[in-house]
Amino acid sequence: MEVKRNGNKIFAPLIGKELICTPEEEVRQQYIVHLVNQYGYSLDQMAQEVKVNNSKRGQGKARADIVIWKTKEDRNSDNSPIIVIECKAEQITIHEEDYYQGYNYASWAGADFFVTTNLKDTKFFKVVNGRMPKKLEEVVEIPNAIELFDKKKIEGLLTKTKAFTRDEFSRLLFKCHNIIRNNDKLSPEAAFDEISKILFMKIRYEREQAKTKALFSEEKFKGLRNAYVETTGSSGKPFFQHFFDLTKKVFEADEIFDPNDTIKIRETSFLQIVKELEKYNLSDTSDDIKGIAFEEFLGRTFRGELGQFFTPRTIVDYMVDVLDPMEGDIICDPCCGSGGFLIKAFEYVRDKIERDVQGQKEKIKKHYFGQDYNTLPEKRQEELAKQVDELFGKFNFELDIHNPRGRLKTLSYDCIFGTDANPRMARTAKMNMIMHGDGHGGVHHHDGLLNVNGIFDGRFDVILTNPPFGSRVNKTLKVTPSDVPNEDKIRFYEKRYGSHYREAVVKQIQDWANYDNGHGESRGKALLDIFDVGAWSGLTEVLFIERCLNLLKPGGRMGIVLPEGVLNNTALQKIREYVEGKAKLINITSIPQDVFVASGATVKPSLLFLKKFTPEEYESYLKIVEDSTKEIKNKYEPKLNELKTTFKKDEETFKESRKELKELKKRYSEEIKRIEDLINIEIKSIVKERFDYPIPVFEIEKAGISSTGAPCENELVEVAAEFRAYRMKANLWDEPKKEVQYPVDENGNIARLQLINGTRVTEPEIFYEAYAN
């Protein structure tokens, strides 16, 4: 069966006549054809524009787009249908909160399944008759025409929820991993790399086939391979390698794969994995299924050798909750590992955006479905319902990751950044983020201690990181010309970030790479010499404290996982004093060592949260230091003068005796040092007293994960809530009131306005029109 078009008309077989081909009607007729061709339904067991009624106030009467009964007889007898389907225009992104009204229709009609589709994205929901759930329960599939009569099959489909699917998908990834380990004898890390390649080949193909819903299956692959062999001959490159080359090209800008990378497993292994995965459409499978399953797979695959790259989820959740990133905050992790902090921060802010957009939709519903809605004529009710539907469709562009003007695209592309020096982990972080819904474009393989691309000093509102512990940066490690970006990257990033990029990244790295060390040494500034704290310690965790402070904007906030020794080891006292001269300590959380044991860590960790001084705070701090220094030096000046006078007299007395004069100078130097030490101690004491502020300290015994990696009680949830109340009351950091307004004109056009503290900071912007067209 095919869709039949005639000019601006489209044939509707369920009612036997042509209709105006609106975007919604196009989707409906294409999906009807899909139901016939793919599911085997007959036209006489379906109907469109079926009038339904919901008694709840503000819902009124409406028509279901497509309804399916078990049989033609059920339809003619007005028996309950089994499936109700709601269609949206193809460019409208599906968000489940828009479909509660449609779900109401399905529930009232007594259906078992409710479907939403825009062709690109189709979701299936279980209908719980008699109640309206707080969250729609998504299932994996609907039955085909034959399965309608199999009660056991229907029950199975209704119980196969997303949570079940996530576990199933996770198990399947491990099964694929074992196929490679057994067939190709690769290490766990190398096997993971090969699975990742196949997953991206599958994602790429299924994205391109979004309209037809074609899966990357064994059968499809063999068909494409046969066509390729006919064209190129059997002597050409193996088709699965050619297929990977096409995938590398699609993801070339993301730098996920090396240009010379190939598939390193047998074609038989490749086909086995394709067959195992073929039941899932990765473009259609929701982010929380793919993302969490992929994350579990990562954790178990890399536990051991690369365990240090994984921060336990309970710690990630807590640290993000404490820093509470907002929409518009620019966020970075300079040692991002597998991307855990970046993913959580992305999801955390995305949830805020989605809640705000949903709030805007509720305002629209309240306005259009007012007190008198149920008393209006049925036709007027339908008109208002259609207007609301169209407005909701426009709002959904804000939540479309592919809309260049949308709020989620801004979050993904302009606000999430990370680096990792390990190439496998940088690649893994990108993959992990794509599986979770994106934000991967700001992740780079690079030394996190150096500026790169969009990651440079003074740029970030929030830093979240877990740097490597215990390793040291060698004094001989230098910045070299290979660290300088090439001309293509300079042009790209200068266009994106302006002339400041050239100064902050390019010129800085060039100057360091060309630094003249003298004495015939090779050029290049030592990495340690770039940092103030490098004079006292070469520990990576210490260098990253300063690095993170440098990356922050004034007033920016950071959370960092550190070995507890950094906070209490006397050898690192100067480091602590350095930090206290740059930022306020806003939270110290000591967590049990058990939490990181499963990741291979052997030291007790603490979570340190800082807020970099604002210009006013820094000025105040310097003034206190200056005044305190002057005061204490004045206090000890008479003593020092007296000591100086005494020394001169004694020097004159013992000038003929070299031995006694040497002893005198030694005693004098020691006394001077003793007094100077006293001066420094008293200055620090007075500065602390005058620049005093409370520092919340939390001692956690149970942090949600045991030494074996098993879940346990989690005190961090309660502590995060306690800290939130405290920091709001104490106003720990500036939180401007950000608001987005959406005025609607008489023609149904929506503009977006952004306000900060009640003042408009942007011009009205249409955020959907260009993308829709």
C-alpha atoms as one frame of an Amber mdcrd trajectory, in Angstrom:
protein
   0.000   0.000   0.000   1.220   3.515  -0.798   0.195   7.062   0.064  -1.733
   8.685  -2.795  -1.342  12.417  -3.419  -3.088  14.702  -5.913  -1.710  18.227
  -5.942  -2.350  19.687  -2.504  -4.706  16.816  -1.646  -3.962  13.448  -0.028
  -6.220  10.393  -0.186  -7.558   9.127   3.171  -8.484   5.436   2.648 -10.232
   5.130   6.007 -12.909   7.619   4.933 -12.579   7.082   1.173 -11.940  10.660
   0.060  -9.242  13.244  -0.526  -8.320  15.768   2.169  -6.169  18.909   2.237
  -2.580  17.724   2.753  -1.710  19.533   5.984   1.513  18.457   7.779  -0.590
  16.558  10.342  -2.663  14.832   7.657   0.510  13.821   5.804   1.793  12.120
   8.967  -1.544  10.416   9.625  -1.858   8.933   6.139   1.764   7.794   6.087
   1.314   6.104   9.446  -1.873   4.372   8.278   0.126   2.946   5.365   2.834
   1.906   7.856   0.206   0.126  10.005  -1.051  -1.789   6.966   2.366  -2.672
   5.519   4.376  -3.308   8.675   1.774  -4.491  11.189  -0.685  -6.202   8.851
  -3.788  -4.276   9.924  -6.689  -4.062   7.504  -8.426  -0.788   6.714 -11.769
  -2.100   7.906 -10.517  -2.526  11.494  -9.303   1.086  11.687 -10.924   4.510
  11.673  -9.739   8.113  11.732 -11.183  11.216  13.393 -13.097   9.135  15.941
 -15.069  11.370  18.309 -14.215  10.782  21.946 -15.311  12.526  25.110 -13.603
  13.120  28.415 -15.642  14.268  31.358 -12.777  16.089  33.108 -13.126  19.837
  33.092 -10.902  21.600  30.606 -10.511  18.553  28.359 -13.843  18.554  26.593
 -14.612  16.747  23.364 -12.090  15.935  20.675 -11.309  13.402  17.980  -8.709
  10.645  18.071  -6.503  10.665  14.963  -6.442   6.879  14.398  -8.221   4.089
  16.292  -7.636   0.331  15.856  -9.991  -2.480  16.866  -9.292  -6.194  16.996
 -11.746  -6.879  14.190 -14.055  -5.174  11.737 -16.974  -6.508  13.795 -15.666
  -4.840  16.983 -15.422  -1.582  15.126 -18.971  -1.793  13.753 -20.333  -2.812
  17.170 -18.696   0.130  18.954 -16.702  -2.233  21.160 -13.610  -0.912  22.901
 -10.627  -0.475  20.580  -7.219  -1.862  21.465  -5.030   1.019  20.190  -5.514
   4.796  19.989  -2.976   6.819  17.977  -2.260  10.543  18.022  -0.309  12.132
  15.160   1.722  15.335  15.066   3.312  17.227  12.191   6.696  15.763  11.268
   8.724  18.749  12.482   7.087  18.694  15.937   9.141  16.899  18.552   7.201
  14.530  20.793   7.130  15.256  24.518   4.966  13.028  26.611   3.360  15.803
  28.670   1.580  16.966  25.494  -0.127  13.606  25.201  -1.974  13.328  28.476
  -5.046  14.556  26.629  -4.639  11.840  23.988  -3.957   9.325  26.739  -7.260
  10.404  28.285  -9.030   9.537  25.047  -7.371   6.107  24.939  -8.277   5.457
  28.583 -11.876   6.546  28.103 -12.196   4.388  25.007 -10.958   1.339  26.942
  -7.853   0.839  24.764  -4.804  -1.100  25.949  -2.200   0.906  24.007  -1.713
   4.582  23.217   0.679   5.649  20.433   2.151   9.034  19.544   3.970   9.601
  16.261   5.454  12.276  14.037   7.043   9.584  11.795  10.555  10.524  12.933
   9.721   9.603  16.512   7.101   7.105  17.637   6.353   6.250  21.255   4.145
   3.502  22.653   2.408   3.707  26.026   0.565   1.284  28.242  -2.962   2.471
  29.128  -4.010   1.940  32.732  -7.784   2.138  32.600  -9.582   4.012  35.329
  -6.727   6.290  36.428  -4.431   8.984  35.107  -0.795   8.166  35.989   1.610
  10.920  37.015   4.018   9.671  34.366   3.036   7.751  31.249   4.452   4.233
  31.233   6.290   3.719  27.966   6.450   0.236  26.453   8.605  -1.134  23.663
   6.074  -2.019  20.958   2.441  -2.552  19.993   1.075  -5.874  18.698   0.706
  -6.629  15.012  -2.604  -7.792  13.511  -1.995 -11.487  14.288  -0.775 -10.860
  17.831  -4.035  -9.057  18.692  -5.615 -12.450  19.312  -2.787 -13.781  21.488
  -3.661 -12.761  25.041  -0.288 -13.910  26.363   1.530 -11.836  23.753  -0.530
  -8.758  24.607   0.242  -9.187  28.300   3.932  -9.577  27.460   3.995  -6.357
  25.432   2.209  -4.461  28.222   4.807  -5.574  30.779   7.833  -4.909  28.556
   8.429  -1.414  29.910  11.404   0.881  29.438  12.996  -0.292  32.684  12.804
  -3.875  31.450  14.205  -2.796  28.081  17.115  -0.942  29.723  18.196  -4.069
  31.604  17.709  -6.161  28.484  19.787  -3.750  26.388  22.523  -3.719  29.029
  22.654  -7.525  29.047  22.787  -7.510  25.260  25.819  -5.191  25.228  27.655
  -7.598  27.544  26.692 -10.476  25.286  28.191  -8.621  22.304  31.299  -7.887
  24.367  31.719 -11.604  25.082  31.309 -12.489  21.407  34.397 -10.394  20.643
  36.348 -11.664  23.677  35.654 -15.282  22.667  35.976 -14.999  18.887  38.707
 -12.386  18.522  40.567 -12.686  21.840  40.714  -8.922  22.422  41.209  -7.241
  25.799  38.080  -5.824  27.497  39.101  -2.283  26.491  39.799  -3.217  22.855
  36.544  -5.198  22.666  34.688  -2.144  23.955  36.244  -0.029  21.185  34.934
  -2.436  18.539  31.409  -2.515  20.007  31.442   1.289  20.055  32.267   1.374
  16.343  29.360  -0.959  15.556  26.978   1.063  17.728  27.885   4.223  15.841
  27.500   2.480  12.492  24.024   1.438  13.635  23.161   4.934  14.918  24.340
   6.533  11.692  22.349   4.172   9.454  19.142   4.343  11.509  19.282   8.144
  11.705  19.471   8.282   7.923  16.545   5.844   7.644  14.401   7.635  10.242
  11.395   8.047   7.960  11.173   4.379   6.974  12.106   3.116  10.465  14.538
   0.698   8.772  16.726  -1.176  11.251  20.410  -1.938  10.822  19.834  -5.678
  10.664  21.880  -8.654   9.480  19.547  -9.053   6.497  19.804  -5.354   5.585
  23.590  -5.436   5.910  23.876  -8.462   3.640  21.658  -6.786   1.031  23.801
  -3.638   1.079  26.946  -5.776   0.935  25.741  -7.658  -2.128  24.994  -4.382
  -3.914  28.446  -3.066  -2.938  30.216  -6.204  -4.255  28.321  -6.005  -7.539
  29.497  -2.415  -7.956  33.125  -2.719  -6.757  33.896  -6.375  -7.365  35.063
  -8.877  -4.763  38.617  -7.512  -4.739  37.656  -4.225  -3.086  37.778  -3.313
   0.589  35.485  -5.542   2.733  32.057  -3.955   2.914  31.934  -3.747   6.698
  35.173  -1.707   6.597  33.688   0.505   3.867  30.539   0.930   5.975  32.695
   2.025   8.917  34.497   4.530   6.653  31.111   6.116   5.865  30.367   6.319
   9.587  33.753   7.925  10.339  32.995  10.582   7.751  29.613  11.407   9.323
  31.231  11.821  12.762  34.437  13.391  11.431  33.873  16.810  13.024  33.352
  15.151  16.417  36.810  13.524  16.262  35.403  10.334  17.759  37.462   8.040
  15.543  41.017   8.248  14.247  41.050   8.769  10.433  43.038   5.544  10.004
  40.881   3.505  12.380  39.464   0.207  11.102  37.231  -2.578  12.375  39.564
  -5.014  14.146  37.306  -8.058  14.427  36.300 -10.771  11.991  33.304 -10.170
   9.743  31.601 -13.198  11.328  31.863 -11.516  14.759  30.639  -8.262  13.260
  27.554  -9.980  11.800  26.808 -11.794  15.058  26.747  -8.473  16.904  24.634
  -6.775  14.227  22.112  -9.618  14.560  22.029  -9.332  18.369  21.416  -5.581
  18.210  18.978  -5.549  15.297  15.842  -5.585  17.470  16.678  -2.053  18.744
  16.394   1.105  16.700  18.995   3.273  18.447  17.597   6.456  16.925  14.185
   5.571  18.323  15.269   4.072  21.647  14.945   6.700  24.371  18.048   8.336
  25.833  17.483   7.000  29.337  17.413   3.414  28.030  20.527   3.815  25.853
  22.359   6.082  28.252  21.965   4.149  31.501  22.533   0.783  29.801  25.674
   2.114  28.097  26.909   3.604  31.378  26.452   0.289  33.206  28.293  -1.443
  30.388  31.131   1.088  30.647  31.468   0.719  34.397  31.709  -3.064  34.316
  33.971  -3.146  31.258  36.535  -0.695  32.608  36.391  -1.530  36.307  39.985
  -2.319  37.132  42.576  -0.903  34.749  40.596   2.237  33.914  38.451   2.389
  37.063  39.947   5.758  38.020  38.090   7.351  35.124  34.689   6.585  36.664
  33.259   8.643  39.514  30.456   6.736  41.310  27.020   8.034  40.343  25.983
   8.867  43.922  28.998  11.210  44.196  28.285  12.765  40.797  24.630  13.353
  41.708  25.570  14.938  45.044  28.195  17.281  43.608  25.882  18.492  40.847
  23.077  19.019  43.383  25.391  21.064  45.628  26.516  23.396  42.816  23.008
  23.542  41.272  23.930  24.598  37.709  21.386  26.858  36.020  20.379  27.375
  32.408  23.018  29.590  30.809  25.821  28.437  33.116  28.912  27.304  31.182
  30.128  24.033  32.694  33.464  22.228  32.419  35.280  19.106  33.595  38.985
  19.334  32.663  39.559  15.616  33.511  36.226  14.287  32.274  36.989  10.544
  32.112  33.863   8.800  30.825  31.837  12.019  31.053  29.828  11.328  34.218
  29.843  14.894  35.569  29.097  16.425  32.162  26.196  14.045  31.508  24.640
  14.672  34.915  25.051  18.460  34.569  23.498  18.307  31.075  20.535  16.249
  32.323  20.143  18.432  35.432  19.856  21.665  33.425  17.811  19.963  30.691
  15.242  18.953  33.322  14.973  22.585  34.443  14.397  23.725  30.864  11.795
  21.009  30.254   9.946  21.925  33.469   9.924  25.576  32.459   8.552  24.802
  28.994   5.910  22.555  30.553   4.961  25.427  32.875   4.506  27.652  29.825
   2.237  25.018  28.281   0.156  24.897  31.458  -0.346  28.668  31.182  -1.524
  28.201  27.593  -3.974  25.477  28.642  -5.294  27.624  31.485  -5.811  30.535
  29.099  -7.563  28.599  26.312  -9.400  26.019  28.431 -11.001  28.541  30.778
 -14.004  28.315  33.074 -16.497  28.473  30.206 -14.758  25.922  27.956 -17.250
  23.096  28.586 -20.198  25.371  27.802 -18.842  26.313  24.348 -20.214  24.725
  21.161 -18.427  21.524  20.184 -16.932  23.100  17.056 -15.454  25.961  19.080
 -14.010  23.490  21.582 -12.322  21.636  18.722 -10.926  24.902  17.317  -9.444
  25.858  20.682  -8.021  22.374  21.155  -6.367  22.636  17.742  -4.890  26.074
  18.577  -3.452  24.708  21.814  -2.058  21.725  19.941  -0.345  24.020  17.411
   1.119  26.212  20.146   2.428  23.133  21.977   4.083  22.030  18.752   5.906
  25.356  18.515   6.995  25.154  22.156   8.472  21.734  21.491  11.067  23.296
  19.197  12.701  24.640  22.348  13.317  21.020  23.373  14.548  19.777  19.993
  18.301  19.145  20.230  18.612  19.719  16.463  16.925  23.134  16.441  19.816
  25.657  16.279  17.639  28.261  18.030  16.313  25.974  20.748  17.219  26.129
  24.421  18.379  22.493  24.486  20.666  23.060  21.510  22.211  26.055  23.296
  22.750  23.919  26.399  24.281  21.086  24.387  26.492  23.149  22.071  27.442
  26.236  24.084  27.439  25.172  27.738  29.050  21.726  28.188  32.843  21.294
  27.892  35.412  18.711  28.915  38.860  17.318  28.196  40.725  14.159  29.000
  44.357  13.329  28.299  43.511   9.656  27.693  42.351   9.259  24.065  40.130
   6.245  24.789  38.353   8.056  27.605  37.842  11.266  25.594  36.255   9.152
  22.855  34.221   7.203  25.403  32.924  10.425  26.994  31.675  11.600  23.590
  29.938   8.266  22.973  28.458   8.230  26.459  27.057  11.727  26.019  25.526
  10.915  22.632  23.825   7.894  24.208  22.437  10.159  26.949  21.039  12.755
  24.552  24.071  14.819  23.444  26.327  17.603  24.671  29.394  15.802  23.279
  30.617  18.555  20.947  32.563  20.374  23.675  34.600  17.308  24.716  38.217
  17.104  23.504  41.205  14.790  23.777  43.805  17.093  25.309  45.924  17.707
  28.383  43.426  19.192  30.830  46.088  21.492  32.288  46.339  23.486  29.039
  43.829  25.745  27.297  42.235  24.229  24.215  39.426  25.201  21.851  36.574
  26.559  24.030  38.278  25.683  27.315  40.277  28.644  28.559  40.800  30.785
  31.658  37.980  32.857  33.122  35.240  31.278  31.004  33.258  28.940  33.262
  30.473  29.346  35.804  30.709  25.789  37.122  33.564  23.270  37.308  32.986
  19.653  38.359  35.929  17.266  38.319  37.672  14.228  39.754  41.357  14.649
  38.822  43.879  11.796  38.844  45.368  11.228  42.316  48.961  10.567  43.284
  50.762  11.012  39.977  53.274  13.817  39.531  54.033  16.101  36.633  57.701
  15.716  35.756  59.835  18.872  35.870  61.095  18.084  32.369  57.588  18.044
  30.828  57.299  21.125  28.609  54.791  22.869  26.392  55.801  22.154  22.789
  54.781  23.412  19.326  52.571  20.307  18.958  50.311  21.837  21.645  49.609
  24.854  19.406  46.328  24.441  17.439  46.585  24.242  13.654  45.318  27.011
  11.377  42.019  25.257  10.587  41.163  25.010  14.277  42.281  28.580  14.915
  39.939  29.853  12.180  37.051  27.702  13.416  37.323  28.631  17.094  38.173
  32.271  16.481  34.965  32.533  14.476  33.081  30.915  17.357  34.702  32.667
  20.352  36.031  35.886  18.820  39.452  37.491  19.079  39.717  36.568  22.761
  40.293  32.943  21.690  43.497  33.893  19.878  44.806  35.700  22.950  43.650
  33.180  25.579  44.552  30.002  23.732  46.724  30.495  20.649  49.094  33.248
  21.800  49.438  31.810  25.290  50.387  28.341  24.030  52.701  29.814  21.359
  54.514  31.911  23.978  54.961  28.923  26.261  56.068  26.640  23.401  58.714
  29.196  22.325  59.849  30.036  25.872  63.627  30.416  26.048  65.018  28.474
  29.001  68.588  29.711  28.361  71.754  27.709  29.013  71.318  25.911  25.701
  68.179  24.088  26.907  65.442  23.209  24.439  62.647  25.746  24.147  59.301
  25.282  25.863  58.102  26.331  29.290  57.956  23.581  31.893  54.337  22.661
  32.662  55.027  23.036  36.390  56.228  26.623  35.904  52.875  27.619  34.410
  51.265  27.180  37.837  51.914  29.119  41.037  51.482  25.936  43.084  54.037
  24.172  40.866  56.747  25.739  43.033  55.505  23.667  46.010  54.113  20.477
  44.492  53.988  18.514  41.251  50.995  16.394  42.321  48.355  16.365  39.591
  45.494  16.879  42.054  47.223  20.022  43.372  47.854  21.431  39.898  44.220
  20.811  38.958  42.995  22.827  41.941  44.743  25.897  40.519  43.750  24.956
  36.966  40.068  24.853  37.940  40.305  28.181  39.777  41.881  29.708  36.670
  39.106  28.349  34.446  36.365  29.851  36.611  34.865  33.260  36.090  35.023
  35.566  39.126  32.237  34.318  41.395  32.189  30.922  39.662  31.890  27.754
  41.734  33.590  24.404  41.619  33.437  20.926  43.140  36.509  18.689  43.103
  37.220  15.199  44.417  40.521  15.185  46.348  42.497  12.814  48.551  41.865
  13.871  52.128  45.591  14.553  52.602  45.333  17.701  50.502  43.111  19.160
  53.211  45.111  18.111  56.280  48.692  17.209  55.282  51.113  19.737  56.819
  53.363  19.465  53.752  50.560  20.982  51.654  49.786  23.899  54.003  50.962
  26.427  51.393  48.522  24.952  48.878  45.621  25.460  51.264  46.708  29.044
  51.961  46.960  29.679  48.225  43.400  28.412  47.698  42.055  30.492  50.616
  43.547  33.564  48.938  41.633  32.906  45.718  38.269  31.477  46.773  35.844
  30.833  49.609  35.386  27.296  50.870  31.636  26.687  50.729  31.397  22.969
  51.576  33.724  20.154  52.622  32.227  16.674  52.496  34.258  13.737  53.767
  33.117  10.450  52.229  34.029   6.850  53.102  36.856   5.163  51.232  34.455
   2.334  50.337  32.868   4.503  47.677  35.938   4.456  45.447  37.278   1.000
  46.317  35.228  -0.570  43.513  36.961   1.851  41.105  40.405   0.848  42.343
  41.166   3.851  44.599  43.205   3.288  47.769  42.971   6.690  49.513  40.174
   8.284  51.514  38.552  11.020  49.419  36.923  14.326  50.295  34.732  16.580
  48.203  35.848  20.203  48.226  33.525  22.953  47.008  34.845  26.462  46.347
  33.504  29.778  45.114  36.083  31.925  43.375  36.260  35.448  44.770  34.240
  38.106  43.002  36.280  41.263  42.203  34.769  42.908  45.290  35.629  39.938
  47.525  39.170  39.768  46.151  39.649  43.498  46.737  38.291  43.124  50.281
  40.600  40.179  50.931  43.674  42.055  49.645  42.775  45.092  51.763  42.514
  42.916  54.883  45.878  41.288  54.055  47.462  44.687  53.444  46.088  46.232
  56.646  46.920  43.170  58.734  50.455  43.036  57.347  51.010  46.715  58.092
  49.594  46.355  61.596  51.711  43.341  62.588  54.874  44.665  60.986  54.411
  47.913  62.887  53.957  45.868  66.075  57.274  44.062  65.596  59.231  46.938
  64.061  60.653  48.166  67.436  61.772  44.629  68.252  63.465  44.246  64.865
  65.118  47.669  65.179  66.353  46.805  68.655  67.733  43.508  67.357  69.455
  45.307  64.500  71.039  47.824  66.883  72.223  45.095  69.241  73.686  43.159
  66.360  75.676  46.167  65.129  77.120  46.715  68.608  77.997  43.038  69.009
  79.396  42.930  65.492  81.789  45.728  66.439  82.772  43.875  69.614  83.549
  40.569  67.894  84.906  41.880  64.611  88.396  40.578  65.406  87.155  37.034
  66.090  85.976  35.282  62.936  84.571  32.319  64.838  82.543  34.388  67.293
  81.398  36.744  64.538  80.142  33.776  62.515  78.275  32.474  65.548  76.801
  35.937  66.172  75.510  36.192  62.582  73.987  32.739  62.858  72.162  33.659
  66.121  71.019  36.950  64.581  69.684  35.238  61.432  67.843  32.641  63.486
  66.256  35.321  65.677  65.239  37.374  62.637  63.659  34.260  61.079  61.870
  33.449  64.349  60.351  36.935  64.472  59.450  36.880  60.749  57.714  33.512
  61.270  55.802  35.041  64.186  54.850  37.989  61.986  53.557  35.643  59.233
  51.642  33.508  61.739  50.004  36.559  63.311  49.165  38.089  59.911  47.468
  34.845  58.822  45.642  34.637  62.134  44.286  38.184  61.859  43.368  37.740
  58.180  41.411  34.590  59.063  39.694  36.402  61.893  38.780  39.441  59.781
  37.925  37.498  56.633  35.956  34.937  58.575  32.982  32.976  57.267  31.364
  29.648  58.227  32.465  26.535  56.307  29.936  23.665  56.368  31.707  20.339
  56.953  29.875  17.033  56.497  31.159  13.626  57.584  29.422  10.904  55.579
  29.405   7.267  56.667  27.166   5.832  53.930  27.356   7.288  50.418  25.119
   4.956  48.440  27.755   2.453  47.321  29.638  -0.242  49.247  33.222  -1.448
  48.795  31.916  -4.163  46.439  30.082  -1.606  44.312  26.651  -2.708  45.598
  24.025  -0.085  46.496  23.668   0.871  50.164  22.157   3.649  52.255  22.896
   7.113  50.864  23.203   9.991  53.340  24.266  12.353  50.567  20.683  12.945
  49.397  19.658  14.371  52.756  22.906  16.359  53.092  22.394  17.909  49.640
  18.915  19.086  50.668  20.289  20.446  53.962  23.062  22.302  52.154  20.642
  23.759  49.601  18.541  25.286  52.393  21.688  26.648  54.052  23.221  28.206
  50.944  19.925  29.829  49.911  19.619  31.409  53.353  23.305  32.412  53.457
  23.220  33.614  49.827  26.522  31.828  49.149  26.633  32.920  45.543  24.866
  35.413  43.351  21.757  33.907  41.794  20.149  36.362  39.406  16.497  35.681
  38.728  16.418  34.392  35.164  13.086  34.215  33.394  11.952  33.277  29.905
   8.674  34.719  28.625   6.724  33.672  25.524   4.270  36.323  24.313   1.750
  34.976  21.765   0.333  37.358  19.128  -3.128  37.244  17.574  -1.827  35.038
  14.723  -0.539  32.343  17.047   3.147  33.289  16.676   5.295  32.814  19.762
   8.381  34.884  20.528  10.957  34.248  23.218  12.121  36.967  25.618  14.798
  36.533  28.265  14.822  38.585  31.461  17.351  38.829  34.291  16.130  40.311
  37.562  13.083  41.631  35.716  15.082  43.453  33.020  14.793  42.305  29.429
  18.205  41.230  28.096  17.236  39.966  24.616  15.102  41.119  21.738  12.017
  39.006  20.907  13.124  35.935  18.945  11.126  33.445  16.895  12.810  30.179
  17.828  11.016  27.717  15.556  10.184  29.259  12.189  13.500  28.953  10.339
  14.027  25.403  11.556  10.488  24.335  10.728  10.850  25.546   7.174
